[in-house]
Amino acid sequence: MLFAFLILGVQCTRLPEPPPVIEALVITGHNKAGELVTEPPPAEKVEEPTPEPPKPEPPPPPPEPPKPEPPKPEPPKPDPEIEKKKIEQEKIKREQEIKLQADIQRKKEEDEKKKQEELEVKRKKEEEEKKKKEEERKRIEDEKRKLEEERKQKEEEQRRLKQMMEESLSNEAKDRAEAARIGEVQKTWGQMLGEHIAQRWLRPPGLPSGLRCVAQIDILPNGEVISVKIIRGSGNAAFDASVENAIYKSSPLPLPSDPKAFQRQLQPEFTPESLDQMSR
């Protein structure tokens, strides 16, 4: 209340009125036209009233005690139906989220499985191609090795055949040469036998010309005569008997210079003329 009275007191105090203003006309002279020129009187200074010193402000009123907060209104009780629907919606939302996450996870797993299957198919294909290449390489190597072996076998067979032919030709030539040599030795031996037997042959009297007989003589390696047989007679018993007797008398017969030329059975041919000639 005191504060209200102070305010009213200040508002009801009247300020002193200012003194009246006197207006005067001052004449200063004539202008070019000869007219009088008047100057306005100087304005009277108005003294401004001295303001009163400000009155001290009254002390602030004591703070009012805090008003107690009004009681909060109780929250409205939820409607069971609305709450039930809300729960159902939240449940549906959670189920949808779970299903969505499950679909995402399943899709991810399917993609990963498909990727792994593709990688496995690719790996198997690469392994199969690698295996085929390796098998083809081995087949080519085996084929080359077989061809090389066949070539070597053919070369070896040709070399062996050539060697056999050369050896055969060489052996045949050697055999022919040896046979020719043995033949010469036997020829010389035959002449020795003929001369040896002719020297022991006694010519029967009255032999006709043109008689021929072949005697088979079996001898031992030392030249001893073991048997004599006339295998082709001359038709003249006296001549055939004379030849047989001469052979027996000639035992042992002379041997060839080369033992290879020796024969256990001889079949020489005799004529009276050849015996006569060799006995001289």
C-alpha positions as CSV (number, residue, x, y, z in Angstrom):
1,M,0.0,0.0,0.0
2,L,2.8,2.4,0.8
3,F,4.3,1.7,-2.6
4,A,1.0,2.6,-4.2
5,F,0.7,5.9,-2.2
6,L,4.2,6.9,-3.2
7,I,3.4,6.3,-6.9
8,L,0.2,8.3,-6.6
9,G,2.0,11.2,-4.8
10,V,4.5,11.4,-7.5
11,Q,1.8,11.6,-10.1
12,C,-0.2,14.3,-8.3
13,T,2.7,16.8,-7.8
14,R,2.4,19.8,-10.3
15,L,5.3,21.5,-11.9
16,P,5.6,25.4,-11.7
17,E,4.3,27.2,-14.8
18,P,6.9,29.0,-17.0
19,P,6.9,32.9,-17.1
20,P,5.2,34.6,-20.1
21,V,7.2,35.2,-23.2
22,I,7.4,38.9,-24.4
23,E,7.6,39.4,-28.1
24,A,9.2,42.7,-29.5
25,L,10.0,44.1,-32.9
26,V,13.5,45.6,-33.4
27,I,14.2,48.1,-36.2
28,T,17.7,48.0,-37.5
29,G,17.7,50.4,-40.5
30,H,16.5,50.8,-44.1
31,N,17.0,48.4,-46.9
32,K,17.9,49.4,-50.5
33,A,14.3,50.4,-51.2
34,G,14.3,52.8,-48.3
35,E,12.1,50.7,-46.4
36,L,12.6,50.2,-42.8
37,V,13.9,46.9,-41.7
38,T,12.9,45.6,-38.5
39,E,14.6,42.8,-36.6
40,P,12.8,40.4,-34.5
41,P,13.4,40.9,-30.8
42,P,15.7,38.4,-29.2
43,A,14.0,35.4,-27.7
44,E,13.9,35.5,-24.0
45,K,15.7,32.7,-22.4
46,V,13.5,30.4,-20.6
47,E,14.9,29.0,-17.5
48,E,14.4,25.3,-17.3
49,P,13.1,24.2,-14.0
50,T,15.6,22.4,-11.9
51,P,14.6,18.8,-11.6
52,E,14.1,17.5,-8.2
53,P,16.5,14.9,-7.0
54,P,15.1,11.4,-7.5
55,K,13.5,10.0,-4.6
56,P,14.9,6.8,-3.3
57,E,13.2,3.8,-4.6
58,P,11.2,1.9,-2.1
59,P,12.6,-1.5,-1.2
60,P,11.3,-4.4,-3.2
61,P,8.5,-6.3,-1.6
62,P,9.3,-9.6,-0.1
63,P,8.9,-12.5,-2.5
64,E,5.7,-14.3,-2.3
65,P,5.9,-17.9,-1.2
66,P,5.8,-20.4,-4.0
67,K,2.3,-21.6,-4.8
68,P,1.8,-25.3,-4.5
69,E,1.7,-27.1,-7.8
70,P,-1.7,-28.2,-8.7
71,P,-2.2,-31.9,-8.6
72,K,-1.5,-33.6,-11.9
73,P,-4.5,-35.1,-13.6
74,E,-4.5,-38.8,-13.6
75,P,-3.7,-40.3,-17.0
76,P,-6.7,-41.6,-18.7
77,K,-7.1,-45.3,-18.3
78,P,-6.4,-47.2,-21.6
79,D,-9.2,-48.7,-23.4
80,P,-8.8,-52.5,-23.3
81,E,-9.9,-52.9,-26.9
82,I,-7.5,-50.3,-28.1
83,E,-4.7,-51.8,-25.9
84,K,-5.5,-55.2,-27.3
85,K,-5.4,-54.0,-30.9
86,K,-2.2,-52.2,-30.1
87,I,-0.6,-55.3,-28.7
88,E,-1.9,-57.3,-31.7
89,Q,-0.5,-54.7,-34.1
90,E,2.8,-54.7,-32.3
91,K,2.8,-58.5,-32.4
92,I,2.1,-58.5,-36.1
93,K,4.8,-55.9,-36.6
94,R,7.3,-58.0,-34.7
95,E,6.3,-61.1,-36.6
96,Q,6.6,-59.2,-39.9
97,E,10.0,-57.9,-38.8
98,I,11.1,-61.4,-37.8
99,K,9.8,-62.8,-41.1
100,L,11.6,-60.1,-43.0
101,Q,14.8,-60.8,-41.2
102,A,14.3,-64.5,-41.7
103,D,13.6,-63.9,-45.4
104,I,16.7,-61.7,-45.6
105,Q,18.8,-64.3,-43.8
106,R,17.4,-67.1,-46.0
107,K,18.0,-65.1,-49.1
108,K,21.5,-64.4,-47.9
109,E,22.1,-68.1,-47.2
110,E,20.6,-69.1,-50.5
111,D,22.8,-66.6,-52.3
112,E,25.8,-67.9,-50.4
113,K,24.9,-71.5,-51.1
114,K,24.3,-70.7,-54.8
115,K,27.7,-68.9,-54.9
116,Q,29.4,-71.9,-53.2
117,E,27.7,-74.2,-55.6
118,E,28.8,-72.1,-58.6
119,L,32.3,-72.1,-57.2
120,E,32.2,-75.8,-56.7
121,V,31.0,-76.4,-60.2
122,K,33.7,-74.1,-61.5
123,R,36.3,-75.9,-59.4
124,K,35.1,-79.3,-60.6
125,K,35.1,-78.1,-64.2
126,E,38.6,-76.7,-63.8
127,E,39.7,-80.0,-62.2
128,E,38.1,-82.0,-65.0
129,E,39.7,-79.8,-67.7
130,K,43.1,-80.2,-65.9
131,K,42.6,-83.9,-65.6
132,K,41.7,-84.2,-69.3
133,K,44.8,-82.1,-70.2
134,E,46.9,-84.3,-68.0
135,E,45.4,-87.5,-69.5
136,E,45.9,-86.1,-73.0
137,R,49.5,-85.2,-72.2
138,K,50.1,-88.7,-70.8
139,R,48.5,-90.2,-73.9
140,I,50.7,-88.2,-76.2
141,E,53.7,-89.2,-74.2
142,D,52.7,-92.8,-74.2
143,E,52.1,-92.7,-77.9
144,K,55.5,-91.1,-78.5
145,R,57.2,-93.6,-76.2
146,K,55.4,-96.5,-78.0
147,L,56.4,-95.1,-81.4
148,E,60.0,-94.6,-80.2
149,E,60.0,-98.2,-78.9
150,E,58.6,-99.5,-82.1
151,R,61.2,-97.6,-84.1
152,K,64.0,-98.9,-81.9
153,Q,62.6,-102.4,-82.2
154,K,62.4,-102.1,-86.0
155,E,65.9,-100.7,-86.1
156,E,67.2,-103.5,-83.8
157,E,65.3,-106.1,-85.9
158,Q,66.8,-104.7,-89.1
159,R,70.2,-104.6,-87.6
160,R,69.9,-108.2,-86.3
161,L,68.6,-109.4,-89.7
162,K,71.3,-107.6,-91.5
163,Q,73.9,-109.1,-89.1
164,M,72.3,-112.6,-89.6
165,M,72.4,-112.2,-93.3
166,E,76.0,-111.0,-93.2
167,E,76.9,-113.8,-90.9
168,S,74.9,-116.3,-93.0
169,L,76.6,-115.1,-96.1
170,S,79.9,-115.1,-94.4
171,N,79.2,-118.6,-93.0
172,E,78.0,-119.8,-96.4
173,A,81.1,-118.3,-98.0
174,K,83.2,-119.9,-95.3
175,D,81.4,-123.2,-95.7
176,R,81.8,-123.1,-99.4
177,A,85.4,-122.2,-99.0
178,E,85.9,-124.9,-96.4
179,A,84.0,-127.4,-98.5
180,A,86.2,-126.6,-101.5
181,R,89.3,-127.0,-99.4
182,I,88.1,-130.3,-98.0
183,G,87.2,-131.3,-101.5
184,E,90.7,-130.7,-102.7
185,V,92.1,-132.6,-99.7
186,Q,89.7,-135.5,-100.4
187,K,90.7,-135.4,-104.1
188,T,94.3,-135.7,-103.2
189,W,93.5,-138.4,-100.6
190,G,91.5,-140.3,-103.3
191,Q,94.6,-140.2,-105.6
192,M,96.7,-141.5,-102.8
193,L,94.3,-144.3,-102.1
194,G,94.1,-145.2,-105.8
195,E,97.9,-145.3,-106.2
196,H,98.2,-147.3,-102.9
197,I,95.6,-149.9,-104.0
198,A,96.9,-150.0,-107.6
199,Q,100.4,-151.0,-106.4
200,R,98.8,-154.0,-104.8
201,W,96.5,-155.0,-107.6
202,L,97.3,-158.0,-109.7
203,R,95.9,-157.9,-113.2
204,P,94.0,-161.0,-114.2
205,P,95.0,-162.3,-117.6
206,G,92.7,-161.8,-120.6
207,L,90.7,-158.9,-119.2
208,P,88.6,-157.1,-121.9
209,S,88.7,-153.4,-122.1
210,G,85.9,-151.1,-120.8
211,L,85.4,-152.9,-117.4
212,R,84.2,-150.8,-114.5
213,C,83.3,-151.6,-110.9
214,V,82.5,-149.7,-107.7
215,A,83.7,-151.0,-104.3
216,Q,82.4,-149.9,-100.9
217,I,85.2,-149.7,-98.4
218,D,84.6,-149.3,-94.6
219,I,87.7,-148.1,-92.7
220,L,88.6,-147.1,-89.2
221,P,90.0,-143.7,-88.3
222,N,93.5,-145.2,-88.3
223,G,93.0,-146.4,-91.9
224,E,92.4,-150.1,-91.2
225,V,90.1,-151.7,-93.7
226,I,87.3,-153.6,-91.9
227,S,85.2,-154.6,-95.0
228,V,85.1,-154.4,-98.8
229,K,82.0,-154.9,-100.9
230,I,81.6,-154.6,-104.7
231,I,78.3,-152.6,-104.9
232,R,78.4,-152.4,-108.7
233,G,80.2,-155.1,-110.5
234,S,81.9,-154.9,-113.9
235,G,80.4,-158.2,-115.2
236,N,83.8,-159.8,-114.9
237,A,84.2,-161.8,-111.7
238,A,87.9,-162.1,-112.1
239,F,88.4,-158.3,-112.3
240,D,86.0,-157.6,-109.4
241,A,87.8,-160.2,-107.2
242,S,91.2,-158.7,-108.1
243,V,90.0,-155.3,-107.0
244,E,88.6,-156.6,-103.7
245,N,91.8,-158.5,-102.9
246,A,94.0,-155.4,-103.7
247,I,92.0,-153.3,-101.2
248,Y,92.4,-155.8,-98.4
249,K,96.1,-156.0,-99.1
250,S,96.3,-152.2,-99.0
251,S,95.1,-152.0,-95.3
252,P,95.9,-149.8,-93.5
253,L,95.0,-147.2,-96.1
254,P,96.8,-143.8,-96.0
255,L,94.9,-141.0,-94.2
256,P,94.1,-137.5,-95.5
257,S,96.3,-134.6,-94.6
258,D,93.3,-132.9,-92.8
259,P,91.3,-135.1,-90.5
260,K,88.2,-133.2,-91.5
261,A,88.5,-134.8,-94.9
262,F,88.4,-138.3,-93.5
263,Q,85.4,-140.5,-94.4
264,R,84.7,-143.9,-92.8
265,Q,83.1,-145.2,-95.9
266,L,84.5,-144.8,-99.4
267,Q,83.0,-145.8,-102.8
268,P,85.8,-145.5,-105.4
269,E,85.4,-146.6,-109.0
270,F,88.1,-148.9,-110.6
271,T,89.0,-149.7,-114.2
272,P,91.8,-151.9,-115.4
273,E,93.2,-148.9,-117.3
274,S,93.2,-146.6,-114.3
275,L,94.8,-149.3,-112.1
276,D,97.5,-149.9,-114.7
277,Q,98.2,-146.2,-115.0
278,M,98.4,-145.5,-111.2
279,S,100.6,-148.6,-110.6
280,R,103.4,-147.2,-112.8
